[in-house]
Amino acid sequence: MSRTRFEAGIEKMQAMKTAEQAGQVADSMDVRMALMERVHKGEITLEQAQAELKKIKSGAKKRGLVTRSQAFSRG
């Protein structure tokens, strides 16, 4: 019995959440929320936040981590 696309999507989301909780994701939702909080406070602009997120994502492999999209794909 094979799984449906819906079930596969649910499993991928769960795998991504599990990886985030284990600290394996460089650009986790917590990191993204912290960046947006800084934007809302006026500390940085949206463009600066996007650039910082891009830098975090590009340095993930060097630190032995993955990005959210990689964690989703592996699920």
Predicted model as a PDB file, atoms N, CA, C, CB and O in Angstrom, pLDDT in the B-factor column:
MODEL        1                                                                  
ATOM      1  N   MET A   1       0.845  -1.180   0.000  1.00 65.00           N  
ATOM      2  CA  MET A   1       0.000   0.000   0.000  1.00 65.00           C  
ATOM      3  C   MET A   1       0.890   1.243   0.000  1.00 65.00           C  
ATOM      4  CB  MET A   1      -0.961  -0.002   1.224  1.00 65.00           C  
ATOM      5  O   MET A   1       1.692   1.435   0.914  1.00 65.00           O  
ATOM      6  N   SER A   2       0.753   2.067  -1.000  1.00 81.00           N  
ATOM      7  CA  SER A   2       1.590   3.258  -1.110  1.00 81.00           C  
ATOM      8  C   SER A   2       0.903   4.456  -0.466  1.00 81.00           C  
ATOM      9  CB  SER A   2       1.913   3.557  -2.582  1.00 81.00           C  
ATOM     10  O   SER A   2      -0.315   4.481  -0.290  1.00 81.00           O  
ATOM     11  N   ARG A   3       1.711   5.434  -0.126  1.00 80.00           N  
ATOM     12  CA  ARG A   3       1.175   6.632   0.504  1.00 80.00           C  
ATOM     13  C   ARG A   3       0.740   7.632  -0.552  1.00 80.00           C  
ATOM     14  CB  ARG A   3       2.210   7.260   1.442  1.00 80.00           C  
ATOM     15  O   ARG A   3       1.262   7.641  -1.667  1.00 80.00           O  
ATOM     16  N   THR A   4      -0.207   8.464  -0.196  1.00 92.00           N  
ATOM     17  CA  THR A   4      -0.699   9.480  -1.115  1.00 92.00           C  
ATOM     18  C   THR A   4       0.212  10.703  -1.063  1.00 92.00           C  
ATOM     19  CB  THR A   4      -2.156   9.867  -0.774  1.00 92.00           C  
ATOM     20  O   THR A   4       1.065  10.811  -0.182  1.00 92.00           O  
ATOM     21  N   ARG A   5       0.033  11.607  -1.993  1.00 92.00           N  
ATOM     22  CA  ARG A   5       0.810  12.852  -1.988  1.00 92.00           C  
ATOM     23  C   ARG A   5       0.566  13.633  -0.704  1.00 92.00           C  
ATOM     24  CB  ARG A   5       0.455  13.718  -3.208  1.00 92.00           C  
ATOM     25  O   ARG A   5       1.489  14.229  -0.149  1.00 92.00           O  
ATOM     26  N   PHE A   6      -0.656  13.629  -0.243  1.00 95.00           N  
ATOM     27  CA  PHE A   6      -0.999  14.337   0.992  1.00 95.00           C  
ATOM     28  C   PHE A   6      -0.221  13.754   2.163  1.00 95.00           C  
ATOM     29  CB  PHE A   6      -2.517  14.261   1.266  1.00 95.00           C  
ATOM     30  O   PHE A   6       0.369  14.492   2.953  1.00 95.00           O  
ATOM     31  N   GLU A   7      -0.220  12.440   2.273  1.00 94.00           N  
ATOM     32  CA  GLU A   7       0.508  11.791   3.366  1.00 94.00           C  
ATOM     33  C   GLU A   7       2.008  12.056   3.262  1.00 94.00           C  
ATOM     34  CB  GLU A   7       0.241  10.279   3.361  1.00 94.00           C  
ATOM     35  O   GLU A   7       2.679  12.246   4.277  1.00 94.00           O  
ATOM     36  N   ALA A   8       2.529  12.071   2.047  1.00 92.00           N  
ATOM     37  CA  ALA A   8       3.951  12.357   1.847  1.00 92.00           C  
ATOM     38  C   ALA A   8       4.272  13.773   2.293  1.00 92.00           C  
ATOM     39  CB  ALA A   8       4.346  12.160   0.372  1.00 92.00           C  
ATOM     40  O   ALA A   8       5.304  14.008   2.922  1.00 92.00           O  
ATOM     41  N   GLY A   9       3.402  14.713   1.976  1.00 93.00           N  
ATOM     42  CA  GLY A   9       3.599  16.098   2.390  1.00 93.00           C  
ATOM     43  C   GLY A   9       3.578  16.251   3.899  1.00 93.00           C  
ATOM     44  O   GLY A   9       4.386  16.985   4.468  1.00 93.00           O  
ATOM     45  N   ILE A  10       2.656  15.561   4.545  1.00 95.00           N  
ATOM     46  CA  ILE A  10       2.565  15.597   6.002  1.00 95.00           C  
ATOM     47  C   ILE A  10       3.837  15.026   6.626  1.00 95.00           C  
ATOM     48  CB  ILE A  10       1.328  14.813   6.489  1.00 95.00           C  
ATOM     49  O   ILE A  10       4.365  15.581   7.589  1.00 95.00           O  
ATOM     50  N   GLU A  11       4.320  13.923   6.078  1.00 94.00           N  
ATOM     51  CA  GLU A  11       5.541  13.295   6.600  1.00 94.00           C  
ATOM     52  C   GLU A  11       6.751  14.203   6.409  1.00 94.00           C  
ATOM     53  CB  GLU A  11       5.786  11.944   5.910  1.00 94.00           C  
ATOM     54  O   GLU A  11       7.621  14.266   7.278  1.00 94.00           O  
ATOM     55  N   LYS A  12       6.813  14.908   5.275  1.00 94.00           N  
ATOM     56  CA  LYS A  12       7.921  15.830   5.031  1.00 94.00           C  
ATOM     57  C   LYS A  12       7.884  17.002   6.006  1.00 94.00           C  
ATOM     58  CB  LYS A  12       7.880  16.344   3.588  1.00 94.00           C  
ATOM     59  O   LYS A  12       8.927  17.421   6.508  1.00 94.00           O  
ATOM     60  N   MET A  13       6.710  17.527   6.275  1.00 94.00           N  
ATOM     61  CA  MET A  13       6.579  18.630   7.242  1.00 94.00           C  
ATOM     62  C   MET A  13       6.990  18.162   8.631  1.00 94.00           C  
ATOM     63  CB  MET A  13       5.125  19.173   7.269  1.00 94.00           C  
ATOM     64  O   MET A  13       7.664  18.892   9.357  1.00 94.00           O  
ATOM     65  N   GLN A  14       6.596  16.969   8.998  1.00 95.00           N  
ATOM     66  CA  GLN A  14       6.950  16.427  10.307  1.00 95.00           C  
ATOM     67  C   GLN A  14       8.460  16.215  10.410  1.00 95.00           C  
ATOM     68  CB  GLN A  14       6.205  15.103  10.561  1.00 95.00           C  
ATOM     69  O   GLN A  14       9.055  16.484  11.454  1.00 95.00           O  
ATOM     70  N   ALA A  15       9.080  15.735   9.334  1.00 94.00           N  
ATOM     71  CA  ALA A  15      10.523  15.537   9.332  1.00 94.00           C  
ATOM     72  C   ALA A  15      11.250  16.867   9.478  1.00 94.00           C  
ATOM     73  CB  ALA A  15      10.965  14.830   8.049  1.00 94.00           C  
ATOM     74  O   ALA A  15      12.271  16.946  10.161  1.00 94.00           O  
ATOM     75  N   MET A  16      10.726  17.918   8.838  1.00 94.00           N  
ATOM     76  CA  MET A  16      11.329  19.237   8.942  1.00 94.00           C  
ATOM     77  C   MET A  16      11.210  19.772  10.375  1.00 94.00           C  
ATOM     78  CB  MET A  16      10.668  20.207   7.947  1.00 94.00           C  
ATOM     79  O   MET A  16      12.167  20.329  10.913  1.00 94.00           O  
ATOM     80  N   LYS A  17      10.050  19.604  10.981  1.00 94.00           N  
ATOM     81  CA  LYS A  17       9.852  20.055  12.361  1.00 94.00           C  
ATOM     82  C   LYS A  17      10.748  19.288  13.329  1.00 94.00           C  
ATOM     83  CB  LYS A  17       8.384  19.892  12.768  1.00 94.00           C  
ATOM     84  O   LYS A  17      11.296  19.866  14.268  1.00 94.00           O  
ATOM     85  N   THR A  18      10.894  17.999  13.098  1.00 95.00           N  
ATOM     86  CA  THR A  18      11.767  17.178  13.944  1.00 95.00           C  
ATOM     87  C   THR A  18      13.214  17.637  13.830  1.00 95.00           C  
ATOM     88  CB  THR A  18      11.653  15.692  13.560  1.00 95.00           C  
ATOM     89  O   THR A  18      13.922  17.725  14.834  1.00 95.00           O  
ATOM     90  N   ALA A  19      13.655  17.930  12.606  1.00 94.00           N  
ATOM     91  CA  ALA A  19      15.024  18.403  12.389  1.00 94.00           C  
ATOM     92  C   ALA A  19      15.237  19.762  13.055  1.00 94.00           C  
ATOM     93  CB  ALA A  19      15.331  18.494  10.881  1.00 94.00           C  
ATOM     94  O   ALA A  19      16.306  20.016  13.610  1.00 94.00           O  
ATOM     95  N   GLU A  20      14.228  20.636  13.004  1.00 95.00           N  
ATOM     96  CA  GLU A  20      14.330  21.938  13.669  1.00 95.00           C  
ATOM     97  C   GLU A  20      14.451  21.767  15.178  1.00 95.00           C  
ATOM     98  CB  GLU A  20      13.111  22.812  13.331  1.00 95.00           C  
ATOM     99  O   GLU A  20      15.267  22.431  15.817  1.00 95.00           O  
ATOM    100  N   GLN A  21      13.651  20.890  15.742  1.00 95.00           N  
ATOM    101  CA  GLN A  21      13.689  20.664  17.185  1.00 95.00           C  
ATOM    102  C   GLN A  21      15.018  20.062  17.616  1.00 95.00           C  
ATOM    103  CB  GLN A  21      12.542  19.753  17.610  1.00 95.00           C  
ATOM    104  O   GLN A  21      15.472  20.300  18.736  1.00 95.00           O  
ATOM    105  N   ALA A  22      15.648  19.283  16.740  1.00 95.00           N  
ATOM    106  CA  ALA A  22      16.934  18.666  17.054  1.00 95.00           C  
ATOM    107  C   ALA A  22      18.093  19.640  16.849  1.00 95.00           C  
ATOM    108  CB  ALA A  22      17.142  17.424  16.196  1.00 95.00           C  
ATOM    109  O   ALA A  22      19.237  19.311  17.165  1.00 95.00           O  
ATOM    110  N   GLY A  23      17.811  20.838  16.324  1.00 94.00           N  
ATOM    111  CA  GLY A  23      18.852  21.836  16.116  1.00 94.00           C  
ATOM    112  C   GLY A  23      19.688  21.597  14.877  1.00 94.00           C  
ATOM    113  O   GLY A  23      20.825  22.061  14.796  1.00 94.00           O  
ATOM    114  N   GLN A  24      19.143  20.884  13.916  1.00 95.00           N  
ATOM    115  CA  GLN A  24      19.886  20.552  12.697  1.00 95.00           C  
ATOM    116  C   GLN A  24      19.626  21.544  11.563  1.00 95.00           C  
ATOM    117  CB  GLN A  24      19.524  19.152  12.239  1.00 95.00           C  
ATOM    118  O   GLN A  24      20.246  21.441  10.504  1.00 95.00           O  
ATOM    119  N   VAL A  25      18.722  22.499  11.769  1.00 96.00           N  
ATOM    120  CA  VAL A  25      18.332  23.428  10.710  1.00 96.00           C  
ATOM    121  C   VAL A  25      18.897  24.820  11.015  1.00 96.00           C  
ATOM    122  CB  VAL A  25      16.780  23.482  10.567  1.00 96.00           C  
ATOM    123  O   VAL A  25      18.640  25.390  12.075  1.00 96.00           O  
ATOM    124  N   ALA A  26      19.668  25.350  10.070  1.00 95.00           N  
ATOM    125  CA  ALA A  26      20.317  26.650  10.276  1.00 95.00           C  
ATOM    126  C   ALA A  26      19.306  27.792  10.260  1.00 95.00           C  
ATOM    127  CB  ALA A  26      21.383  26.886   9.204  1.00 95.00           C  
ATOM    128  O   ALA A  26      19.368  28.691  11.099  1.00 95.00           O  
ATOM    129  N   ASP A  27      18.386  27.758   9.321  1.00 94.00           N  
ATOM    130  CA  ASP A  27      17.407  28.841   9.195  1.00 94.00           C  
ATOM    131  C   ASP A  27      16.046  28.410   9.745  1.00 94.00           C  
ATOM    132  CB  ASP A  27      17.271  29.276   7.721  1.00 94.00           C  
ATOM    133  O   ASP A  27      15.027  28.482   9.059  1.00 94.00           O  
ATOM    134  N   SER A  28      16.059  27.965  10.989  1.00 94.00           N  
ATOM    135  CA  SER A  28      14.827  27.469  11.610  1.00 94.00           C  
ATOM    136  C   SER A  28      13.811  28.592  11.778  1.00 94.00           C  
ATOM    137  CB  SER A  28      15.132  26.826  12.972  1.00 94.00           C  
ATOM    138  O   SER A  28      14.131  29.767  11.597  1.00 94.00           O  
ATOM    139  N   MET A  29      12.615  28.225  12.118  1.00 94.00           N  
ATOM    140  CA  MET A  29      11.546  29.205  12.285  1.00 94.00           C  
ATOM    141  C   MET A  29      11.887  30.187  13.405  1.00 94.00           C  
ATOM    142  CB  MET A  29      10.212  28.499  12.582  1.00 94.00           C  
ATOM    143  O   MET A  29      11.511  31.357  13.329  1.00 94.00           O  
ATOM    144  N   ASP A  30      12.587  29.733  14.435  1.00 95.00           N  
ATOM    145  CA  ASP A  30      12.997  30.627  15.526  1.00 95.00           C  
ATOM    146  C   ASP A  30      13.943  31.712  15.015  1.00 95.00           C  
ATOM    147  CB  ASP A  30      13.674  29.825  16.658  1.00 95.00           C  
ATOM    148  O   ASP A  30      13.813  32.879  15.384  1.00 95.00           O  
ATOM    149  N   VAL A  31      14.885  31.329  14.174  1.00 95.00           N  
ATOM    150  CA  VAL A  31      15.830  32.286  13.595  1.00 95.00           C  
ATOM    151  C   VAL A  31      15.085  33.287  12.724  1.00 95.00           C  
ATOM    152  CB  VAL A  31      16.917  31.557  12.771  1.00 95.00           C  
ATOM    153  O   VAL A  31      15.343  34.489  12.783  1.00 95.00           O  
ATOM    154  N   ARG A  32      14.169  32.787  11.923  1.00 96.00           N  
ATOM    155  CA  ARG A  32      13.389  33.662  11.041  1.00 96.00           C  
ATOM    156  C   ARG A  32      12.504  34.619  11.842  1.00 96.00           C  
ATOM    157  CB  ARG A  32      12.525  32.822  10.090  1.00 96.00           C  
ATOM    158  O   ARG A  32      12.372  35.792  11.493  1.00 96.00           O  
ATOM    159  N   MET A  33      11.906  34.114  12.905  1.00 97.00           N  
ATOM    160  CA  MET A  33      11.056  34.979  13.738  1.00 97.00           C  
ATOM    161  C   MET A  33      11.890  36.042  14.443  1.00 97.00           C  
ATOM    162  CB  MET A  33      10.284  34.141  14.777  1.00 97.00           C  
ATOM    163  O   MET A  33      11.440  37.178  14.590  1.00 97.00           O  
ATOM    164  N   ALA A  34      13.098  35.690  14.881  1.00 97.00           N  
ATOM    165  CA  ALA A  34      13.977  36.664  15.527  1.00 97.00           C  
ATOM    166  C   ALA A  34      14.369  37.770  14.550  1.00 97.00           C  
ATOM    167  CB  ALA A  34      15.237  35.972  16.078  1.00 97.00           C  
ATOM    168  O   ALA A  34      14.423  38.942  14.922  1.00 97.00           O  
ATOM    169  N   LEU A  35      14.639  37.396  13.306  1.00 97.00           N  
ATOM    170  CA  LEU A  35      14.956  38.397  12.292  1.00 97.00           C  
ATOM    171  C   LEU A  35      13.776  39.337  12.062  1.00 97.00           C  
ATOM    172  CB  LEU A  35      15.353  37.718  10.978  1.00 97.00           C  
ATOM    173  O   LEU A  35      13.950  40.553  11.978  1.00 97.00           O  
ATOM    174  N   MET A  36      12.587  38.773  11.964  1.00 97.00           N  
ATOM    175  CA  MET A  36      11.406  39.607  11.722  1.00 97.00           C  
ATOM    176  C   MET A  36      11.083  40.494  12.923  1.00 97.00           C  
ATOM    177  CB  MET A  36      10.202  38.731  11.389  1.00 97.00           C  
ATOM    178  O   MET A  36      10.565  41.599  12.759  1.00 97.00           O  
ATOM    179  N   GLU A  37      11.383  40.020  14.108  1.00 98.00           N  
ATOM    180  CA  GLU A  37      11.188  40.842  15.302  1.00 98.00           C  
ATOM    181  C   GLU A  37      12.101  42.070  15.249  1.00 98.00           C  
ATOM    182  CB  GLU A  37      11.462  40.017  16.587  1.00 98.00           C  
ATOM    183  O   GLU A  37      11.696  43.177  15.603  1.00 98.00           O  
ATOM    184  N   ARG A  38      13.342  41.852  14.799  1.00 97.00           N  
ATOM    185  CA  ARG A  38      14.273  42.970  14.658  1.00 97.00           C  
ATOM    186  C   ARG A  38      13.794  43.958  13.601  1.00 97.00           C  
ATOM    187  CB  ARG A  38      15.670  42.458  14.302  1.00 97.00           C  
ATOM    188  O   ARG A  38      13.980  45.166  13.747  1.00 97.00           O  
ATOM    189  N   VAL A  39      13.174  43.447  12.531  1.00 97.00           N  
ATOM    190  CA  VAL A  39      12.628  44.317  11.491  1.00 97.00           C  
ATOM    191  C   VAL A  39      11.488  45.148  12.064  1.00 97.00           C  
ATOM    192  CB  VAL A  39      12.139  43.489  10.277  1.00 97.00           C  
ATOM    193  O   VAL A  39      11.415  46.353  11.820  1.00 97.00           O  
ATOM    194  N   HIS A  40      10.600  44.517  12.822  1.00 98.00           N  
ATOM    195  CA  HIS A  40       9.454  45.224  13.390  1.00 98.00           C  
ATOM    196  C   HIS A  40       9.873  46.271  14.417  1.00 98.00           C  
ATOM    197  CB  HIS A  40       8.500  44.235  14.030  1.00 98.00           C  
ATOM    198  O   HIS A  40       9.206  47.295  14.570  1.00 98.00           O  
ATOM    199  N   LYS A  41      10.970  46.019  15.117  1.00 97.00           N  
ATOM    200  CA  LYS A  41      11.488  46.996  16.082  1.00 97.00           C  
ATOM    201  C   LYS A  41      12.194  48.155  15.393  1.00 97.00           C  
ATOM    202  CB  LYS A  41      12.445  46.319  17.054  1.00 97.00           C  
ATOM    203  O   LYS A  41      12.434  49.191  16.013  1.00 97.00           O  
ATOM    204  N   GLY A  42      12.523  47.994  14.133  1.00 97.00           N  
ATOM    205  CA  GLY A  42      13.201  49.032  13.389  1.00 97.00           C  
ATOM    206  C   GLY A  42      14.712  48.969  13.483  1.00 97.00           C  
ATOM    207  O   GLY A  42      15.394  49.904  13.062  1.00 97.00           O  
ATOM    208  N   GLU A  43      15.252  47.883  14.028  1.00 97.00           N  
ATOM    209  CA  GLU A  43      16.698  47.738  14.145  1.00 97.00           C  
ATOM    210  C   GLU A  43      17.352  47.540  12.776  1.00 97.00           C  
ATOM    211  CB  GLU A  43      17.037  46.563  15.064  1.00 97.00           C  
ATOM    212  O   GLU A  43      18.439  48.057  12.518  1.00 97.00           O  
ATOM    213  N   ILE A  44      16.678  46.786  11.901  1.00 96.00           N  
ATOM    214  CA  ILE A  44      17.189  46.523  10.559  1.00 96.00           C  
ATOM    215  C   ILE A  44      16.033  46.647   9.573  1.00 96.00           C  
ATOM    216  CB  ILE A  44      17.857  45.109  10.469  1.00 96.00           C  
ATOM    217  O   ILE A  44      14.865  46.600   9.959  1.00 96.00           O  
ATOM    218  N   THR A  45      16.371  46.803   8.309  1.00 97.00           N  
ATOM    219  CA  THR A  45      15.338  46.861   7.278  1.00 97.00           C  
ATOM    220  C   THR A  45      15.028  45.447   6.791  1.00 97.00           C  
ATOM    221  CB  THR A  45      15.786  47.765   6.094  1.00 97.00           C  
ATOM    222  O   THR A  45      15.745  44.497   7.102  1.00 97.00           O  
ATOM    223  N   LEU A  46      13.966  45.329   6.038  1.00 97.00           N  
ATOM    224  CA  LEU A  46      13.580  44.034   5.487  1.00 97.00           C  
ATOM    225  C   LEU A  46      14.671  43.505   4.554  1.00 97.00           C  
ATOM    226  CB  LEU A  46      12.236  44.144   4.735  1.00 97.00           C  
ATOM    227  O   LEU A  46      14.963  42.309   4.553  1.00 97.00           O  
ATOM    228  N   GLU A  47      15.266  44.388   3.769  1.00 97.00           N  
ATOM    229  CA  GLU A  47      16.333  43.970   2.856  1.00 97.00           C  
ATOM    230  C   GLU A  47      17.534  43.442   3.634  1.00 97.00           C  
ATOM    231  CB  GLU A  47      16.761  45.140   1.953  1.00 97.00           C  
ATOM    232  O   GLU A  47      18.163  42.468   3.221  1.00 97.00           O  
ATOM    233  N   GLN A  48      17.855  44.083   4.761  1.00 97.00           N  
ATOM    234  CA  GLN A  48      18.965  43.616   5.587  1.00 97.00           C  
ATOM    235  C   GLN A  48      18.652  42.245   6.188  1.00 97.00           C  
ATOM    236  CB  GLN A  48      19.270  44.632   6.704  1.00 97.00           C  
ATOM    237  O   GLN A  48      19.524  41.380   6.267  1.00 97.00           O  
ATOM    238  N   ALA A  49      17.411  42.056   6.605  1.00 97.00           N  
ATOM    239  CA  ALA A  49      17.005  40.762   7.161  1.00 97.00           C  
ATOM    240  C   ALA A  49      17.091  39.673   6.105  1.00 97.00           C  
ATOM    241  CB  ALA A  49      15.579  40.838   7.724  1.00 97.00           C  
ATOM    242  O   ALA A  49      17.544  38.564   6.387  1.00 97.00           O  
ATOM    243  N   GLN A  50      16.658  39.986   4.890  1.00 97.00           N  
ATOM    244  CA  GLN A  50      16.728  39.009   3.805  1.00 97.00           C  
ATOM    245  C   GLN A  50      18.176  38.663   3.486  1.00 97.00           C  
ATOM    246  CB  GLN A  50      16.022  39.543   2.551  1.00 97.00           C  
ATOM    247  O   GLN A  50      18.495  37.505   3.218  1.00 97.00           O  
ATOM    248  N   ALA A  51      19.055  39.663   3.513  1.00 97.00           N  
ATOM    249  CA  ALA A  51      20.473  39.419   3.246  1.00 97.00           C  
ATOM    250  C   ALA A  51      21.080  38.564   4.354  1.00 97.00           C  
ATOM    251  CB  ALA A  51      21.241  40.754   3.117  1.00 97.00           C  
ATOM    252  O   ALA A  51      21.885  37.673   4.084  1.00 97.00           O  
ATOM    253  N   GLU A  52      20.696  38.833   5.596  1.00 97.00           N  
ATOM    254  CA  GLU A  52      21.216  38.048   6.718  1.00 97.00           C  
ATOM    255  C   GLU A  52      20.731  36.605   6.643  1.00 97.00           C  
ATOM    256  CB  GLU A  52      20.796  38.678   8.054  1.00 97.00           C  
ATOM    257  O   GLU A  52      21.491  35.680   6.932  1.00 97.00           O  
ATOM    258  N   LEU A  53      19.469  36.404   6.258  1.00 96.00           N  
ATOM    259  CA  LEU A  53      18.935  35.060   6.114  1.00 96.00           C  
ATOM    260  C   LEU A  53      19.665  34.311   4.996  1.00 96.00           C  
ATOM    261  CB  LEU A  53      17.425  35.111   5.832  1.00 96.00           C  
ATOM    262  O   LEU A  53      19.962  33.123   5.125  1.00 96.00           O  
ATOM    263  N   LYS A  54      19.945  35.006   3.916  1.00 96.00           N  
ATOM    264  CA  LYS A  54      20.685  34.393   2.806  1.00 96.00           C  
ATOM    265  C   LYS A  54      22.080  33.974   3.271  1.00 96.00           C  
ATOM    266  CB  LYS A  54      20.789  35.372   1.606  1.00 96.00           C  
ATOM    267  O   LYS A  54      22.572  32.914   2.884  1.00 96.00           O  
ATOM    268  N   LYS A  55      22.714  34.803   4.097  1.00 96.00           N  
ATOM    269  CA  LYS A  55      24.047  34.492   4.622  1.00 96.00           C  
ATOM    270  C   LYS A  55      23.980  33.279   5.554  1.00 96.00           C  
ATOM    271  CB  LYS A  55      24.639  35.717   5.370  1.00 96.00           C  
ATOM    272  O   LYS A  55      24.868  32.427   5.527  1.00 96.00           O  
ATOM    273  N   ILE A  56      22.946  33.202   6.367  1.00 96.00           N  
ATOM    274  CA  ILE A  56      22.764  32.068   7.283  1.00 96.00           C  
ATOM    275  C   ILE A  56      22.590  30.782   6.484  1.00 96.00           C  
ATOM    276  CB  ILE A  56      21.542  32.296   8.214  1.00 96.00           C  
ATOM    277  O   ILE A  56      23.185  29.752   6.801  1.00 96.00           O  
ATOM    278  N   LYS A  57      21.764  30.860   5.441  1.00 95.00           N  
ATOM    279  CA  LYS A  57      21.499  29.674   4.623  1.00 95.00           C  
ATOM    280  C   LYS A  57      22.746  29.215   3.880  1.00 95.00           C  
ATOM    281  CB  LYS A  57      20.379  29.958   3.628  1.00 95.00           C  
ATOM    282  O   LYS A  57      22.985  28.014   3.750  1.00 95.00           O  
ATOM    283  N   SER A  58      23.542  30.162   3.392  1.00 95.00           N  
ATOM    284  CA  SER A  58      24.738  29.774   2.634  1.00 95.00           C  
ATOM    285  C   SER A  58      25.823  29.202   3.545  1.00 95.00           C  
ATOM    286  CB  SER A  58      25.288  30.976   1.865  1.00 95.00           C  
ATOM    287  O   SER A  58      26.644  28.407   3.088  1.00 95.00           O  
ATOM    288  N   GLY A  59      25.845  29.585   4.812  1.00 95.00           N  
ATOM    289  CA  GLY A  59      26.844  29.075   5.737  1.00 95.00           C  
ATOM    290  C   GLY A  59      26.418  27.832   6.482  1.00 95.00           C  
ATOM    291  O   GLY A  59      27.161  27.339   7.331  1.00 95.00           O  
ATOM    292  N   ALA A  60      25.249  27.316   6.188  1.00 94.00           N  
ATOM    293  CA  ALA A  60      24.713  26.161   6.908  1.00 94.00           C  
ATOM    294  C   ALA A  60      25.587  24.923   6.727  1.00 94.00           C  
ATOM    295  CB  ALA A  60      23.297  25.863   6.440  1.00 94.00           C  
ATOM    296  O   ALA A  60      25.878  24.218   7.693  1.00 94.00           O  
ATOM    297  N   LYS A  61      25.997  24.665   5.511  1.00 92.00           N  
ATOM    298  CA  LYS A  61      26.771  23.450   5.227  1.00 92.00           C  
ATOM    299  C   LYS A  61      28.122  23.483   5.942  1.00 92.00           C  
ATOM    300  CB  LYS A  61      26.981  23.287   3.707  1.00 92.00           C  
ATOM    301  O   LYS A  61      28.598  22.451   6.415  1.00 92.00           O  
ATOM    302  N   LYS A  62      28.737  24.659   6.021  1.00 94.00           N  
ATOM    303  CA  LYS A  62      30.028  24.803   6.693  1.00 94.00           C  
ATOM    304  C   LYS A  62      29.919  24.453   8.171  1.00 94.00           C  
ATOM    305  CB  LYS A  62      30.561  26.228   6.530  1.00 94.00           C  
ATOM    306  O   LYS A  62      30.864  23.938   8.768  1.00 94.00           O  
ATOM    307  N   ARG A  63      28.758  24.738   8.755  1.00 94.00           N  
ATOM    308  CA  ARG A  63      28.530  24.466  10.175  1.00 94.00           C  
ATOM    309  C   ARG A  63      27.913  23.093  10.419  1.00 94.00           C  
ATOM    310  CB  ARG A  63      27.636  25.533  10.765  1.00 94.00           C  
ATOM    311  O   ARG A  63      27.594  22.752  11.558  1.00 94.00           O  
ATOM    312  N   GLY A  64      27.745  22.312   9.374  1.00 94.00           N  
ATOM    313  CA  GLY A  64      27.198  20.965   9.520  1.00 94.00           C  
ATOM    314  C   GLY A  64      25.691  20.943   9.703  1.00 94.00           C  
ATOM    315  O   GLY A  64      25.143  19.994  10.264  1.00 94.00           O  
ATOM    316  N   LEU A  65      25.016  21.989   9.230  1.00 95.00           N  
ATOM    317  CA  LEU A  65      23.565  22.070   9.347  1.00 95.00           C  
ATOM    318  C   LEU A  65      22.936  22.023   7.962  1.00 95.00           C  
ATOM    319  CB  LEU A  65      23.143  23.355  10.093  1.00 95.00           C  
ATOM    320  O   LEU A  65      23.635  22.008   6.950  1.00 95.00           O  
ATOM    321  N   VAL A  66      21.620  22.001   7.931  1.00 95.00           N  
ATOM    322  CA  VAL A  66      20.872  22.023   6.676  1.00 95.00           C  
ATOM    323  C   VAL A  66      19.911  23.202   6.705  1.00 95.00           C  
ATOM    324  CB  VAL A  66      20.103  20.683   6.449  1.00 95.00           C  
ATOM    325  O   VAL A  66      19.687  23.805   7.754  1.00 95.00           O  
ATOM    326  N   THR A  67      19.347  23.526   5.548  1.00 94.00           N  
ATOM    327  CA  THR A  67      18.327  24.568   5.484  1.00 94.00           C  
ATOM    328  C   THR A  67      16.945  23.927   5.640  1.00 94.00           C  
ATOM    329  CB  THR A  67      18.424  25.363   4.143  1.00 94.00           C  
ATOM    330  O   THR A  67      16.811  22.704   5.588  1.00 94.00           O  
ATOM    331  N   ARG A  68      15.939  24.752   5.829  1.00 94.00           N  
ATOM    332  CA  ARG A  68      14.572  24.228   5.966  1.00 94.00           C  
ATOM    333  C   ARG A  68      14.158  23.474   4.701  1.00 94.00           C  
ATOM    334  CB  ARG A  68      13.573  25.379   6.253  1.00 94.00           C  
ATOM    335  O   ARG A  68      13.524  22.422   4.789  1.00 94.00           O  
ATOM    336  N   SER A  69      14.505  23.993   3.549  1.00 93.00           N  
ATOM    337  CA  SER A  69      14.108  23.323   2.310  1.00 93.00           C  
ATOM    338  C   SER A  69      14.816  21.972   2.147  1.00 93.00           C  
ATOM    339  CB  SER A  69      14.413  24.223   1.104  1.00 93.00           C  
ATOM    340  O   SER A  69      14.229  21.018   1.636  1.00 93.00           O  
ATOM    341  N   GLN A  70      16.067  21.896   2.581  1.00 93.00           N  
ATOM    342  CA  GLN A  70      16.775  20.615   2.528  1.00 93.00           C  
ATOM    343  C   GLN A  70      16.161  19.611   3.497  1.00 93.00           C  
ATOM    344  CB  GLN A  70      18.264  20.812   2.846  1.00 93.00           C  
ATOM    345  O   GLN A  70      16.025  18.432   3.169  1.00 93.00           O  
ATOM    346  N   ALA A  71      15.791  20.073   4.685  1.00 92.00           N  
ATOM    347  CA  ALA A  71      15.168  19.191   5.673  1.00 92.00           C  
ATOM    348  C   ALA A  71      13.822  18.686   5.155  1.00 92.00           C  
ATOM    349  CB  ALA A  71      14.986  19.925   7.023  1.00 92.00           C  
ATOM    350  O   ALA A  71      13.457  17.531   5.375  1.00 92.00           O  
ATOM    351  N   PHE A  72      13.085  19.568   4.463  1.00 91.00           N  
ATOM    352  CA  PHE A  72      11.797  19.178   3.893  1.00 91.00           C  
ATOM    353  C   PHE A  72      11.993  18.142   2.794  1.00 91.00           C  
ATOM    354  CB  PHE A  72      11.054  20.408   3.340  1.00 91.00           C  
ATOM    355  O   PHE A  72      11.252  17.163   2.716  1.00 91.00           O  
ATOM    356  N   SER A  73      12.986  18.358   1.952  1.00 90.00           N  
ATOM    357  CA  SER A  73      13.242  17.439   0.829  1.00 90.00           C  
ATOM    358  C   SER A  73      13.654  16.056   1.315  1.00 90.00           C  
ATOM    359  CB  SER A  73      14.331  18.007  -0.085  1.00 90.00           C  
ATOM    360  O   SER A  73      13.311  15.047   0.699  1.00 90.00           O  
ATOM    361  N   ARG A  74      14.388  16.013   2.418  1.00 86.00           N  
ATOM    362  CA  ARG A  74      14.850  14.724   2.936  1.00 86.00           C  
ATOM    363  C   ARG A  74      13.729  13.906   3.566  1.00 86.00           C  
ATOM    364  CB  ARG A  74      15.945  14.944   3.952  1.00 86.00           C  
ATOM    365  O   ARG A  74      13.819  12.681   3.647  1.00 86.00           O  
ATOM    366  N   GLY A  75      12.672  14.584   4.013  1.00 76.00           N  
ATOM    367  CA  GLY A  75      11.576  13.913   4.708  1.00 76.00           C  
ATOM    368  C   GLY A  75      10.881  12.962   3.886  1.00 76.00           C  
ATOM    369  O   GLY A  75       9.935  12.324   4.346  1.00 76.00           O  
TER     370      GLY A  75                                                      
ENDMDL                                                                          
END                                                                             
